[in-house]
Amino acid sequence: SIKIKTVFFLLALMGQPWQKIPPGGLSPAGLFLLLTGMFNGFCGLQAQSDSLRILPEVLIRRQQAERNGYTIWRADSLPVNGVLSLSERLFWDNFVDIRPNAPGTLATASIRGAGPKRSPVLWNGLPLQSAMHGVVDLALIPIWPGDRVEVRYGGQSAAQSSGSMGGSVILESQTLRQEAGFLGSAAAAAGSWGRVENMLSSGYAGENVAVEIRASWQRSNNDFLYRNITQIGKPLVRQANNFGEKWDIQQHSQWVINRKNRLKSAFWSQRAFREIPPTMTQVPIETWQRDRATRAVVTWDKQQRTNSLWQTRVAWLDEGIYYYLYGKTDSSRARTALLSSEYSTTLRQQFFFKTGLNAQQQWANADGYADSTRWYGQARLAAYATGERRFKSGRLSLMLRQEWAQEQGVPFTWSAGGQFRLGSGQLHFHLSRNFNLPTFNDRFWNFYGRPGLKAERGYSSELGWKYQNEIFSGEVSVFQILMDNWIDWQPGSDGIFRPLNLKKVWSRGVASSSALHWRLGRWQGRFSGRYQYVKATNVSVYTAEQGVLNKQLAYTPNHTGAIGVHAR
């Protein structure tokens, strides 16, 4: 007979920011010992003698308070051997409203009717919203194998500052496993309309140091055929002036200084060139846009005690947009310097507490500003605190945040949320106050910008229920978002667009999703479906434009649905 002993250690750290597993020992809170025999899986093995292996200690961080009470979608199927853009991945199975132009071209996101300016994207903790116009182009953000993608629905200004009114997209780069040795990968792809892609990555992970560098390149002609309904006879024509090319280089490193100190860094350089196609009624002309971005962040983690952590982060972001039209190139530049430090601790395994300070300085310069030679700037400072209480059946959390912005008023924001077991499922809820500051373009564009614009502000709430077992999973939630002082560029009597605090917007609706999981021999997969109804309307208008009152916001669908089959 074959005697096999297998020991699994499952770490349950709900509500604890991080915990350390000492060599050869078990943590008194959060470790469950599961002893099981796996005779079926080992029936083809030869007899082996028992052995004992000492596992290296592992530092595990888990900060759940910022996610408490929100509906969370997490990507469970990312690219295995290639690079995928964030816009393509978010198309698959979540409720984010993606607004694309063509493969590889401009794509923006709107979460629950809030619009692109109020649906931020964060990369390794850094906000990628442009300081100039407040929007993120999802087509320029690559997802690599092993990266983590998550969507949090609902207002989150108390946790993430300005802009998080409808929800947020979180992108975390994969962390190299210590002592993994040398590793690398390469891939190439080709597709329709002249699409070609290449990627290459390599790295090394030792006992105390891990380094990885990865690069990708993509180009596409996007010269597809379409029927031009504005021309006589509605002929088939080929899209013109729609070429695109981009490349990315990322570098990630980690240095374990000692048992209490760890240093991590990330660097990302990106370049893109994309032609801008004409509309169906325009004659094709040479129009293009170049995008350039450089982002760098260094994080220092210091373990104060076995139940506390001090984290300090320094970051620099530099981006530029160069737009060519009628023989002239207009340039726009933005820079952000960021410094943050926060302390988190767990008390008596029931209370989690975190507090911190965040300071940033933003600059912007554009040919379209009142003074094209000047770098316009704004300083921001924020203080915040988070507390969470764990119960046997769930947990409650409260987040508080006060910001100060140079020459602008910022409201005090907060968020309260919780989740508890209800029947055979789980109930979750949140209520939050949120805000969004005007962008540099809103305030300083020549002739039309308005420095006195008020910050958008409002409330977000949600109530949902989730159920899951081995065969079936489902979730349903109702939500609403109220946004006052909504900033929009609208044409005046002279036909020129200007930014104004135009209206109050109320977005409300219901979202539901379900999945049936199956297994057949070596095959496994799921059938899934989702549906969302959003009614986002202007409930108050501050100008003479009364015709838009109680009308659905432009580019915001009432109904969104999808079904899918996944198998492997």
VEXGUDO-229736 format. One record per residue (C-alpha): residue number from 1; z, y, x; residue in one letter. Coordinates in Angstrom, 1 decimal, always signed. Last residue first. Example, Ala and Ser with C-alpha at 12.3 -4.5 7.8 and 13.67 -1.06 7.14 Angstrom:
# residues 2
> n_pz_py_px_res
> 2_+7.1_-1.1_+13.7_S
> 1_+7.8_-4.5_+12.3_A
END
This chain:
# residues 568
> n_pz_py_px_res
> 568_-20.5_+24.8_-11.0_R
> 567_-21.1_+26.2_-14.4_A
> 566_-20.8_+29.6_-16.2_H
> 565_-22.3_+30.2_-19.6_V
> 564_-22.3_+33.7_-21.1_G
> 563_-22.2_+35.7_-24.2_I
> 562_-22.3_+39.5_-24.5_A
> 561_-21.3_+42.4_-26.6_G
> 560_-21.1_+46.2_-26.8_T
> 559_-21.1_+48.2_-30.0_H
> 558_-20.6_+52.0_-30.4_N
> 557_-22.6_+52.8_-27.3_P
> 556_-21.8_+55.9_-25.2_T
> 555_-24.9_+57.6_-23.7_Y
> 554_-24.2_+60.8_-25.8_A
> 553_-20.8_+61.1_-27.4_L
> 552_-20.6_+60.0_-31.1_Q
> 551_-20.6_+62.9_-33.5_K
> 550_-17.4_+64.2_-35.2_N
> 549_-18.4_+67.8_-34.4_L
> 548_-21.7_+68.0_-32.5_V
> 547_-23.3_+70.4_-34.9_G
> 546_-20.5_+72.9_-34.5_Q
> 545_-21.9_+74.5_-31.3_E
> 544_-20.2_+77.9_-31.8_A
> 543_-17.7_+77.1_-29.1_T
> 542_-14.2_+75.4_-28.9_Y
> 541_-15.2_+72.1_-30.6_V
> 540_-12.6_+69.7_-32.0_S
> 539_-12.8_+66.1_-33.0_V
> 538_-15.7_+65.3_-30.7_N
> 537_-16.3_+61.6_-31.0_T
> 536_-15.8_+58.3_-29.1_A
> 535_-15.9_+55.3_-31.5_K
> 534_-15.8_+52.2_-29.3_V
> 533_-16.4_+48.6_-30.5_Y
> 532_-16.1_+45.9_-27.9_Q
> 531_-17.2_+42.3_-28.0_Y
> 530_-16.9_+39.4_-25.5_R
> 529_-18.1_+35.8_-25.2_G
> 528_-17.5_+32.9_-22.8_S
> 527_-18.6_+29.3_-22.3_F
> 526_-16.9_+27.8_-19.3_R
> 525_-17.4_+25.7_-16.2_G
> 524_-16.8_+22.4_-14.5_Q
> 523_-19.0_+19.7_-13.1_W
> 522_-17.7_+16.8_-10.9_R
> 521_-17.2_+14.6_-14.0_G
> 520_-17.5_+16.9_-17.1_L
> 519_-15.0_+19.7_-17.3_R
> 518_-14.8_+22.5_-19.9_W
> 517_-13.3_+25.9_-20.4_H
> 516_-13.9_+27.8_-23.7_L
> 515_-13.7_+31.6_-23.2_A
> 514_-12.6_+34.5_-25.4_S
> 513_-12.9_+38.3_-25.3_S
> 512_-11.9_+41.1_-27.6_S
> 511_-12.0_+44.9_-27.5_A
> 510_-11.0_+47.4_-30.2_V
> 509_-11.7_+51.1_-30.6_G
> 508_-10.7_+54.6_-30.0_R
> 507_-12.1_+57.7_-28.2_S
> 506_-11.0_+61.1_-29.2_W
> 505_-12.6_+64.1_-27.5_V
> 504_-11.4_+67.7_-27.6_K
> 503_-14.0_+70.3_-26.9_K
> 502_-15.8_+72.8_-24.7_L
> 501_-13.9_+73.6_-21.6_N
> 500_-17.1_+75.0_-20.2_L
> 499_-19.6_+74.3_-17.4_P
> 498_-22.9_+76.2_-17.6_R
> 497_-26.5_+75.1_-18.3_F
> 496_-29.1_+77.7_-18.7_I
> 495_-31.2_+77.8_-21.9_G
> 494_-30.6_+81.6_-22.4_D
> 493_-28.5_+81.0_-25.5_S
> 492_-26.3_+78.7_-23.5_G
> 491_-27.0_+75.2_-22.2_P
> 490_-24.1_+72.8_-21.9_Q
> 489_-22.3_+71.5_-18.8_W
> 488_-19.2_+69.7_-20.0_D
> 487_-15.4_+69.9_-19.3_I
> 486_-13.2_+68.3_-22.0_W
> 485_-10.2_+70.7_-22.6_N
> 484_-8.4_+67.9_-24.5_D
> 483_-8.8_+64.1_-24.0_M
> 482_-7.3_+61.6_-26.5_L
> 481_-7.8_+57.9_-25.5_I
> 480_-7.2_+55.1_-28.0_Q
> 479_-6.8_+51.3_-27.8_F
> 478_-6.7_+48.0_-29.7_V
> 477_-6.6_+44.8_-27.8_S
> 476_-7.7_+41.1_-28.1_V
> 475_-7.5_+38.3_-25.6_E
> 474_-8.6_+34.7_-25.5_G
> 473_-8.3_+31.6_-23.4_S
> 472_-9.2_+28.0_-24.3_F
> 471_-9.1_+24.6_-22.6_I
> 470_-6.3_+24.7_-20.0_E
> 469_-4.2_+27.2_-21.9_N
> 468_-4.4_+31.0_-22.4_Q
> 467_-3.4_+33.6_-25.0_Y
> 466_-3.4_+37.4_-24.7_K
> 465_-2.3_+40.1_-27.1_W
> 464_-3.0_+43.8_-26.9_G
> 463_-1.7_+47.3_-27.6_L
> 462_-3.1_+50.4_-25.9_E
> 461_-2.4_+54.0_-25.4_S
> 460_-3.9_+56.9_-23.5_S
> 459_-3.0_+60.6_-23.7_Y
> 458_-4.7_+63.9_-22.7_G
> 457_-5.5_+66.5_-20.1_R
> 456_-8.6_+68.1_-18.7_E
> 455_-7.7_+70.8_-16.2_A
> 454_-8.6_+74.4_-17.2_K
> 453_-11.6_+76.2_-15.9_L
> 452_-10.9_+79.5_-14.2_G
> 451_-13.2_+79.1_-11.2_P
> 450_-16.2_+79.0_-13.6_R
> 449_-19.5_+77.9_-12.0_G
> 448_-22.7_+79.4_-13.3_Y
> 447_-23.7_+82.3_-11.0_F
> 446_-23.6_+80.0_-7.9_N
> 445_-21.7_+76.8_-8.4_W
> 444_-18.0_+77.3_-7.5_F
> 443_-15.8_+75.9_-10.2_R
> 442_-17.7_+73.1_-11.9_D
> 441_-19.4_+72.2_-8.6_N
> 440_-16.0_+72.0_-6.9_F
> 439_-14.8_+69.6_-9.5_T
> 438_-12.4_+70.4_-12.4_P
> 437_-9.1_+68.5_-12.4_L
> 436_-8.6_+65.4_-14.7_N
> 435_-5.3_+64.6_-16.5_F
> 434_-3.3_+61.8_-18.0_N
> 433_-0.3_+61.0_-20.1_R
> 432_+0.4_+57.3_-20.7_S
> 431_+1.3_+54.7_-23.2_L
> 430_+1.1_+51.0_-22.5_H
> 429_+1.3_+47.7_-24.3_F
> 428_+1.2_+43.9_-23.6_H
> 427_+2.0_+40.9_-25.8_L
> 426_+1.7_+37.4_-24.3_Q
> 425_+0.8_+34.1_-25.9_G
> 424_+2.4_+31.0_-27.4_S
> 423_+4.7_+33.1_-29.6_G
> 422_+5.1_+36.5_-28.0_L
> 421_+6.0_+36.5_-24.4_R
> 420_+6.5_+40.1_-23.1_F
> 419_+4.5_+42.8_-21.4_Q
> 418_+5.4_+46.4_-20.7_G
> 417_+4.2_+49.9_-20.2_G
> 416_+5.3_+53.5_-19.7_A
> 415_+3.1_+56.1_-17.9_S
> 414_+3.9_+59.6_-16.9_W
> 413_+2.2_+62.9_-16.0_T
> 412_+3.4_+66.4_-15.4_F
> 411_+0.5_+68.7_-15.9_P
> 410_-1.6_+70.3_-13.1_V
> 409_-2.3_+74.1_-13.1_G
> 408_-5.0_+75.2_-10.6_Q
> 407_-5.1_+77.7_-7.7_E
> 406_-4.1_+75.0_-5.2_Q
> 405_-3.1_+71.8_-6.9_A
> 404_+0.5_+70.6_-7.4_W
> 403_+1.2_+67.1_-8.7_E
> 402_+4.1_+65.6_-10.6_Q
> 401_+4.2_+61.8_-11.3_R
> 400_+6.4_+59.5_-13.2_L
> 399_+5.9_+55.7_-13.7_M
> 398_+8.0_+53.5_-16.1_L
> 397_+8.0_+49.7_-16.2_S
> 396_+9.1_+46.9_-18.6_L
> 395_+9.1_+43.2_-17.9_R
> 394_+8.7_+39.8_-19.6_G
> 393_+10.5_+36.9_-21.3_S
> 392_+13.3_+36.3_-18.7_K
> 391_+13.5_+40.0_-18.1_F
> 390_+12.3_+42.2_-15.2_R
> 389_+12.9_+45.9_-14.9_R
> 388_+10.3_+48.2_-13.3_E
> 387_+10.6_+51.6_-11.7_G
> 386_+8.0_+53.9_-10.3_T
> 385_+8.3_+57.3_-8.6_A
> 384_+5.8_+60.0_-7.7_Y
> 383_+5.4_+63.2_-5.7_A
> 382_+1.9_+64.8_-5.4_A
> 381_+0.4_+67.5_-3.2_L
> 380_-3.1_+69.0_-3.4_R
> 379_-4.9_+71.5_-1.2_A
> 378_-8.2_+72.9_-2.2_Q
> 377_-11.1_+74.1_-0.1_G
> 376_-14.5_+75.9_-0.2_Y
> 375_-16.4_+75.6_+3.0_W
> 374_-18.5_+78.8_+3.3_R
> 373_-22.1_+79.2_+4.5_T
> 372_-23.6_+78.6_+1.0_S
> 371_-21.6_+81.4_-0.6_D
> 370_-22.0_+81.3_-4.4_A
> 369_-22.6_+77.6_-4.2_Y
> 368_-26.0_+76.0_-4.5_G
> 367_-26.5_+75.4_-0.8_D
> 366_-23.4_+73.3_-0.9_A
> 365_-20.1_+73.1_+1.0_N
> 364_-16.9_+71.3_-0.1_A
> 363_-13.4_+70.8_+1.3_W
> 362_-10.5_+68.7_+0.2_Q
> 361_-7.0_+68.5_+1.5_Q
> 360_-4.6_+65.7_+0.6_Q
> 359_-0.9_+65.1_+0.3_A
> 358_+0.8_+62.1_-1.3_N
> 357_+4.5_+61.5_-1.5_L
> 356_+6.3_+58.3_-2.4_G
> 355_+8.7_+56.3_-4.6_T
> 354_+8.9_+52.7_-5.5_K
> 353_+11.6_+50.7_-7.4_F
> 352_+11.7_+47.1_-8.6_F
> 351_+14.7_+45.8_-10.5_F
> 350_+15.4_+42.2_-11.3_Q
> 349_+15.6_+40.3_-8.0_Q
> 348_+19.0_+42.0_-7.3_R
> 347_+17.1_+45.1_-6.2_L
> 346_+13.5_+45.1_-5.0_T
> 345_+12.2_+47.8_-2.7_T
> 344_+9.4_+50.2_-2.3_S
> 343_+8.9_+53.2_+0.0_Y
> 342_+5.8_+55.4_+0.1_E
> 341_+3.8_+57.5_+2.5_S
> 340_+0.5_+59.3_+2.0_S
> 339_-1.8_+61.4_+4.0_L
> 338_-5.4_+62.2_+3.0_L
> 337_-8.2_+64.3_+4.5_A
> 336_-11.2_+64.8_+2.3_T
> 335_-14.7_+66.1_+3.1_R
> 334_-17.6_+67.2_+1.0_A
> 333_-21.2_+68.2_+1.8_R
> 332_-24.2_+69.3_-0.4_S
> 331_-27.7_+69.9_+0.9_S
> 330_-30.8_+71.3_-0.8_D
> 329_-34.1_+70.4_+0.7_T
> 328_-37.2_+72.4_-0.2_K
> 327_-40.9_+71.3_-0.4_G
> 326_-40.9_+71.3_-4.2_Y
> 325_-37.9_+69.0_-4.4_L
> 324_-35.7_+67.3_-1.8_Y
> 323_-32.0_+66.5_-2.3_Y
> 322_-29.6_+65.9_+0.5_Y
> 321_-26.1_+64.6_-0.4_I
> 320_-23.3_+64.3_+2.1_G
> 319_-20.0_+62.5_+2.4_E
> 318_-17.0_+62.6_+4.7_D
> 317_-13.7_+60.7_+3.9_L
> 316_-10.7_+60.6_+6.2_W
> 315_-7.5_+58.5_+5.7_A
> 314_-3.9_+58.2_+6.8_V
> 313_-1.6_+55.7_+5.2_R
> 312_+2.2_+55.0_+5.4_T
> 311_+3.9_+52.0_+3.9_Q
> 310_+7.6_+51.3_+3.9_W
> 309_+8.7_+47.9_+2.6_L
> 308_+11.8_+46.5_+1.0_S
> 307_+13.4_+43.1_+0.1_N
> 306_+13.7_+41.4_+3.5_T
> 305_+14.6_+44.6_+5.1_R
> 304_+12.7_+47.7_+6.4_Q
> 303_+9.4_+46.0_+6.8_Q
> 302_+7.0_+48.6_+8.1_K
> 301_+3.4_+48.6_+7.0_D
> 300_+1.1_+51.1_+8.8_W
> 299_-2.3_+51.8_+7.2_T
> 298_-5.3_+53.4_+8.8_V
> 297_-8.3_+54.6_+6.7_V
> 296_-11.9_+55.6_+7.5_A
> 295_-14.8_+56.6_+5.3_R
> 294_-18.3_+57.9_+6.3_T
> 293_-20.9_+58.7_+3.7_A
> 292_-24.6_+59.7_+3.7_R
> 291_-26.9_+59.9_+0.7_D
> 290_-30.5_+61.0_+0.9_R
> 289_-32.4_+62.1_-2.2_Q
> 288_-36.1_+62.1_-3.0_W
> 287_-38.8_+64.0_-4.8_T
> 286_-42.5_+63.8_-3.9_E
> 285_-44.4_+64.4_-7.1_I
> 284_-45.5_+62.1_-9.9_P
> 283_-46.9_+64.1_-12.9_V
> 282_-44.3_+64.2_-15.6_Q
> 281_-44.4_+63.0_-19.3_T
> 280_-43.1_+59.5_-18.6_M
> 279_-40.3_+60.9_-16.4_T
> 278_-40.8_+61.1_-12.7_P
> 277_-39.1_+58.7_-10.2_P
> 276_-36.5_+59.9_-7.7_I
> 275_-37.0_+58.4_-4.3_E
> 274_-34.0_+56.9_-2.6_R
> 273_-32.7_+57.0_+0.9_F
> 272_-29.2_+55.6_+1.7_A
> 271_-26.8_+55.7_+4.6_R
> 270_-23.2_+54.2_+4.8_Q
> 269_-20.4_+54.0_+7.3_S
> 268_-17.2_+52.2_+6.5_W
> 267_-14.1_+51.9_+8.6_F
> 266_-10.9_+50.0_+7.8_A
> 265_-7.6_+49.8_+9.6_S
> 264_-4.4_+47.8_+9.5_K
> 263_-1.1_+48.0_+11.5_L
> 262_+1.8_+45.7_+10.9_R
> 261_+5.5_+46.2_+11.8_N
> 260_+8.6_+44.1_+11.0_K
> 259_+7.9_+40.7_+12.5_R
> 258_+6.0_+42.3_+15.5_N
> 257_+2.9_+44.3_+16.1_I
> 256_+0.7_+42.3_+13.8_V
> 255_-2.6_+44.1_+14.3_W
> 254_-5.3_+44.0_+11.6_Q
> 253_-8.9_+45.1_+11.7_S
> 252_-11.8_+45.8_+9.4_H
> 251_-15.2_+47.2_+10.2_Q
> 250_-17.9_+48.1_+7.7_Q
> 249_-21.6_+48.9_+8.2_I
> 248_-23.8_+49.7_+5.3_D
> 247_-27.6_+50.1_+4.8_W
> 246_-29.8_+51.6_+2.1_K
> 245_-33.4_+51.8_+1.0_E
> 244_-35.1_+52.9_-2.2_G
> 243_-38.7_+53.5_-3.4_F
> 242_-39.2_+54.9_-6.9_N
> 241_-42.1_+57.4_-6.5_N
> 240_-44.3_+55.7_-9.0_A
> 239_-43.7_+53.2_-11.8_Q
> 238_-46.8_+51.3_-12.6_R
> 237_-48.6_+52.0_-15.9_V
> 236_-49.3_+49.9_-18.9_L
> 235_-51.2_+52.1_-21.5_P
> 234_-49.7_+53.5_-24.7_K
> 233_-53.2_+54.3_-26.1_G
> 232_-52.9_+58.0_-25.6_I
> 231_-49.9_+58.7_-23.3_Q
> 230_-46.2_+59.2_-24.4_T
> 229_-45.6_+55.5_-24.9_I
> 228_-46.0_+54.6_-21.3_N
> 227_-45.7_+50.9_-21.1_R
> 226_-44.0_+49.6_-18.0_Y
> 225_-45.0_+47.9_-14.8_L
> 224_-42.6_+47.7_-11.9_F
> 223_-42.9_+49.7_-8.7_D
> 222_-39.2_+49.3_-7.7_N
> 221_-40.2_+49.5_-4.0_N
> 220_-36.9_+47.9_-2.8_S
> 219_-34.8_+48.0_+0.3_R
> 218_-31.5_+46.5_+1.4_Q
> 217_-29.5_+46.3_+4.6_W
> 216_-26.0_+44.9_+5.2_S
> 215_-23.5_+45.0_+8.0_A
> 214_-20.2_+43.3_+8.7_R
> 213_-17.5_+43.7_+11.4_I
> 212_-14.3_+41.8_+11.5_E
> 211_-11.1_+42.0_+13.6_V
> 210_-7.8_+40.1_+13.5_A
> 209_-5.0_+40.4_+15.9_V
> 208_-1.5_+38.8_+16.1_N
> 207_-2.1_+35.0_+16.0_E
> 206_-5.9_+35.2_+16.2_G
> 205_-8.6_+36.2_+13.8_A
> 204_-12.1_+36.8_+15.1_Y
> 203_-15.1_+38.3_+13.4_G
> 202_-18.8_+38.2_+12.4_S
> 201_-20.9_+39.5_+9.5_S
> 200_-24.6_+39.7_+8.9_L
> 199_-26.6_+40.8_+5.8_M
> 198_-30.3_+41.1_+4.9_N
> 197_-32.0_+42.1_+1.7_E
> 196_-35.6_+42.6_+0.5_V
> 195_-36.9_+43.8_-2.9_R
> 194_-40.6_+44.5_-3.0_G
> 193_-40.9_+44.7_-6.8_W
> 192_-39.4_+41.2_-7.4_S
> 191_-37.0_+39.5_-5.0_G
> 190_-36.1_+38.6_-1.5_A
> 189_-32.9_+37.5_+0.2_A
> 188_-31.4_+37.0_+3.6_A
> 187_-28.0_+35.7_+4.7_A
> 186_-25.8_+35.6_+7.8_A
> 185_-22.2_+34.5_+8.3_S
> 184_-19.5_+34.6_+11.0_G
> 183_-16.2_+33.2_+12.1_L
> 182_-14.1_+32.9_+15.2_F
> 181_-10.5_+31.7_+15.1_G
> 180_-8.7_+31.5_+11.7_A
> 179_-5.3_+32.2_+13.5_E
> 178_-4.4_+34.8_+10.9_Q
> 177_-6.4_+34.8_+7.7_R
> 176_-8.8_+37.8_+7.5_L
> 175_-8.0_+40.1_+4.6_T
> 174_-10.8_+40.6_+2.1_Q
> 173_-11.8_+44.1_+1.1_S
> 172_-10.2_+45.5_-2.0_E
> 171_-12.2_+47.1_-4.8_L
> 170_-10.3_+48.6_-7.9_I
> 169_-12.3_+50.0_-10.8_V
> 168_-10.4_+52.4_-13.0_S
> 167_-9.7_+53.2_-16.6_G
> 166_-10.4_+55.9_-19.3_G
> 165_-8.3_+58.7_-18.0_M
> 164_-8.0_+58.1_-14.2_S
> 163_-9.6_+61.4_-13.0_G
> 162_-6.7_+63.0_-11.2_S
> 161_-3.9_+61.0_-9.7_S
> 160_-3.8_+57.2_-9.3_Q
> 159_-0.5_+55.9_-10.6_A
> 158_+0.6_+58.6_-13.1_A
> 157_-3.1_+59.3_-13.7_S
> 156_-3.6_+55.8_-15.1_Q
> 155_-5.3_+56.0_-18.5_G
> 154_-6.6_+52.8_-19.9_G
> 153_-8.5_+49.7_-18.7_Y
> 152_-7.9_+48.3_-15.3_R
> 151_-10.9_+46.7_-13.7_V
> 150_-10.5_+44.4_-10.6_E
> 149_-12.8_+43.4_-7.8_V
> 148_-11.4_+41.4_-4.7_R
> 147_-13.6_+40.9_-1.7_D
> 146_-14.0_+37.3_-0.4_G
> 145_-17.8_+37.4_-0.1_P
> 144_-18.9_+41.1_+0.2_W
> 143_-19.3_+43.7_-2.6_I
> 142_-21.4_+46.7_-1.8_P
> 141_-21.0_+50.2_-3.2_I
> 140_-24.2_+52.3_-3.3_L
> 139_-25.3_+51.1_-6.7_A
> 138_-21.9_+52.1_-8.1_L
> 137_-22.7_+55.9_-7.6_D
> 136_-19.3_+57.5_-8.1_V
> 135_-18.9_+60.8_-10.0_V
> 134_-16.6_+63.8_-9.5_G
> 133_-19.3_+66.4_-8.8_H
> 132_-18.3_+67.9_-5.5_M
> 131_-15.1_+66.1_-4.6_A
> 130_-17.0_+62.9_-5.1_S
> 129_-14.9_+60.1_-6.6_Q
> 128_-14.3_+57.3_-4.0_L
> 127_-10.6_+57.2_-4.3_P
> 126_-9.0_+55.4_-1.4_L
> 125_-6.6_+52.4_-2.0_G
> 124_-8.8_+49.8_-0.3_N
> 123_-11.8_+51.2_-2.2_W
> 122_-10.9_+53.0_-5.4_L
> 121_-13.4_+53.7_-8.2_V
> 120_-12.7_+56.3_-10.8_P
> 119_-13.6_+56.3_-14.6_S
> 118_-13.0_+59.9_-15.7_R
> 117_-16.0_+61.6_-14.2_K
> 116_-18.2_+58.7_-15.3_P
> 115_-17.5_+59.1_-19.0_G
> 114_-14.3_+58.4_-21.1_A
> 113_-16.0_+56.2_-23.7_G
> 112_-13.9_+53.1_-23.0_R
> 111_-14.8_+53.0_-19.3_I
> 110_-17.9_+54.8_-18.2_S
> 109_-19.8_+53.7_-15.0_A
> 108_-22.6_+55.2_-13.1_T
> 107_-25.8_+53.7_-11.5_A
> 106_-28.3_+55.6_-9.4_L
> 105_-30.9_+53.4_-7.8_T
> 104_-30.6_+49.9_-6.2_G
> 103_-32.3_+48.1_-9.1_P
> 102_-33.4_+50.8_-11.6_A
> 101_-31.7_+53.8_-13.5_N
> 100_-28.4_+52.3_-14.3_P
> 99_-25.7_+53.3_-16.8_R
> 98_-22.9_+50.7_-16.7_I
> 97_-20.4_+50.6_-19.6_D
> 96_-17.4_+48.7_-18.4_V
> 95_-16.4_+46.0_-20.9_F
> 94_-16.5_+43.0_-18.7_N
> 93_-18.6_+39.9_-18.1_D
> 92_-21.8_+40.4_-16.0_W
> 91_-22.8_+44.0_-15.6_F
> 90_-19.8_+44.8_-13.3_L
> 89_-21.4_+42.6_-10.6_R
> 88_-24.7_+44.5_-10.6_E
> 87_-23.1_+47.9_-10.5_S
> 86_-20.8_+46.8_-7.6_L
> 85_-23.7_+45.9_-5.5_S
> 84_-23.9_+42.3_-4.3_L
> 83_-23.9_+41.1_-0.7_V
> 82_-24.6_+37.5_+0.3_G
> 81_-23.2_+34.0_+0.9_N
> 80_-20.7_+33.4_-1.9_V
> 79_-21.1_+36.4_-4.0_P
> 78_-18.2_+37.0_-6.4_L
> 77_-17.1_+34.7_-9.3_S
> 76_-13.5_+35.3_-10.6_D
> 75_-13.8_+39.0_-11.1_A
> 74_-10.6_+40.4_-12.5_R
> 73_-10.3_+42.1_-15.8_W
> 72_-6.9_+43.7_-16.6_I
> 71_-5.7_+45.1_-19.9_T
> 70_-2.7_+47.3_-19.1_Y
> 69_+1.0_+46.8_-19.8_G
> 68_+2.1_+46.5_-16.2_N
> 67_-0.7_+47.1_-13.7_R
> 66_+1.1_+49.8_-11.7_E
> 65_+4.3_+47.9_-11.9_A
> 64_+2.8_+44.7_-10.4_Q
> 63_+3.1_+45.4_-6.7_Q
> 62_+2.8_+42.1_-4.9_R
> 61_+3.1_+41.8_-1.2_R
> 60_+3.3_+38.5_+0.7_I
> 59_+4.4_+38.2_+4.3_L
> 58_+3.9_+34.7_+5.6_V
> 57_+6.0_+32.7_+8.1_E
> 56_+4.1_+30.1_+10.0_P
> 55_+4.1_+26.6_+8.5_L
> 54_+6.1_+23.9_+10.3_I
> 53_+4.3_+20.6_+10.0_R
> 52_+6.0_+17.3_+9.3_L
> 51_+4.2_+14.0_+9.5_S
> 50_+4.2_+10.7_+7.6_D
> 49_+1.9_+8.0_+9.0_S
> 48_-1.6_+7.5_+7.7_Q
> 47_-3.3_+4.6_+6.0_A
> 46_-7.0_+5.1_+5.7_Q
> 45_-8.4_+7.5_+3.1_L
> 44_-10.7_+6.7_+0.2_G
> 43_-7.9_+6.6_-2.4_C
> 42_-6.7_+10.0_-1.4_F
> 41_-7.6_+12.0_-4.5_G
> 40_-6.6_+9.3_-6.9_N
> 39_-3.2_+8.7_-5.2_F
> 38_-2.1_+12.4_-5.4_M
> 37_+1.6_+11.9_-5.8_G
> 36_+3.6_+14.9_-6.9_T
> 35_+6.5_+17.0_-5.7_L
> 34_+6.5_+20.6_-7.0_L
> 33_+9.1_+22.9_-5.5_L
> 32_+9.3_+26.3_-7.0_F
> 31_+9.9_+29.4_-5.0_L
> 30_+10.3_+32.8_-6.7_G
> 29_+13.9_+33.6_-6.0_A
> 28_+16.0_+31.5_-3.5_P
> 27_+13.2_+31.8_-0.8_S
> 26_+12.6_+28.5_+0.8_L
> 25_+13.1_+27.6_+4.5_G
> 24_+11.3_+25.9_+7.3_G
> 23_+9.9_+29.1_+8.7_P
> 22_+11.1_+32.1_+6.6_P
> 21_+9.1_+33.1_+3.6_I
> 20_+9.1_+36.9_+3.2_K
> 19_+8.9_+38.7_-0.1_Q
> 18_+6.8_+41.5_-1.5_W
> 17_+6.7_+44.0_-4.3_P
> 16_+8.8_+41.8_-6.6_Q
> 15_+8.0_+42.0_-10.3_G
> 14_+6.7_+38.5_-10.6_M
> 13_+7.0_+36.7_-7.3_L
> 12_+6.4_+33.1_-8.2_A
> 11_+5.4_+31.3_-5.0_L
> 10_+4.3_+27.7_-5.4_L
> 9_+5.2_+25.3_-2.6_F
> 8_+3.3_+22.0_-2.8_F
> 7_+4.6_+18.9_-1.1_V
> 6_+2.5_+15.8_-0.7_T
> 5_+3.9_+12.4_+0.4_K
> 4_+1.5_+9.6_+0.7_I
> 3_+2.4_+6.0_+0.8_K
> 2_-0.6_+3.6_+1.0_I
> 1_+0.0_+0.0_+0.0_S
END
